[in-house]
Amino acid sequence: MTLQHESEPASAEPGSPAWWQARYAERDRRRPRQGGLTLDRITAGALELADREGLDALTMRRLGDHLQVRHTSLYRHVASREELLIETVDHVLGEIRLPSLDGDWRAGLENGARAFRRVLAAHPAVVPLLTAGQLLGPNALRAREHALGQLLGHGWEPRSAVHVYLTVTHFVIGAAVLDSGGAARTAGQRAAMAELFTSLSPLTHPAVHRHAELLNSLDSEAEFEFGLRTLLFGLERRHAEEARP
């Protein structure tokens, strides 16, 4: 069952810029009912279900039961399950604790990236949805404005600031997608991988054969921290080069 909001263009794809523009206009006009069902309550409930039972279990009817409301009442806020998922992703982004703007830009990016990763690690079921479309909800825009404002305030040229923000954001999302997809191997899986690498011929795979244990000794946390620090080190050098007269 899908009901189209009056403010939504018929051709607007859920999650698209046009769809979000209509959503923002609708929210500005709508007055919340005292004690009634809210979008925040709906997305919080959806996230609880996704965390506990996975995305496949998240249906409008199941969510209505979870919230102890008629599932048809959900359609006043989201016209479909697809819209529900889009809004739930933005709800997750609202859990990110943004760093203070008082520190330097590198510390801000570093702390922000870690905070983003912690939130995604707490909700692995929704991580694949981050790659399904652009992140344009209110919480996504809040994080975008915060990061860009800090970079611009510390002397980054606008085009470079956008590149920096997107590069770090995509790095965090990529790491989270790999973790949620099973790339974060258990100790037993790492041991099996090391055994496989050791069994390879040193004539055809000398580097992999020789460093089999090392290739499987690092966990996802160590990989993330190494990648983040290396990325920020390079960005620091880039910023210094741009600042030269």
Secondary structure, 3 states (H helix, E strand, C coil): CCCCCCCCCCCCCCCCHHHHHHHHHHHHHCCCCCCCCCHHHHHHHHHHHHHHHCHHHCCHHHHHHHHCCCHHHHHHCCCCHHHHHHHHHHHHHCCCCCCCCCCCHHHHHHHHHHHHHHHHHHCHHHHHHHHCCCCCCHHHHHHHHHHHHHHHHCCCCHHHHHHHHHHHHHHHHHHHHHHHHHHCCCHHHHHHHHHHHHHCCCCCCHHHHHCHHHHCCCCHHHHHHHHHHHHHHHHHHHHHHHHCC
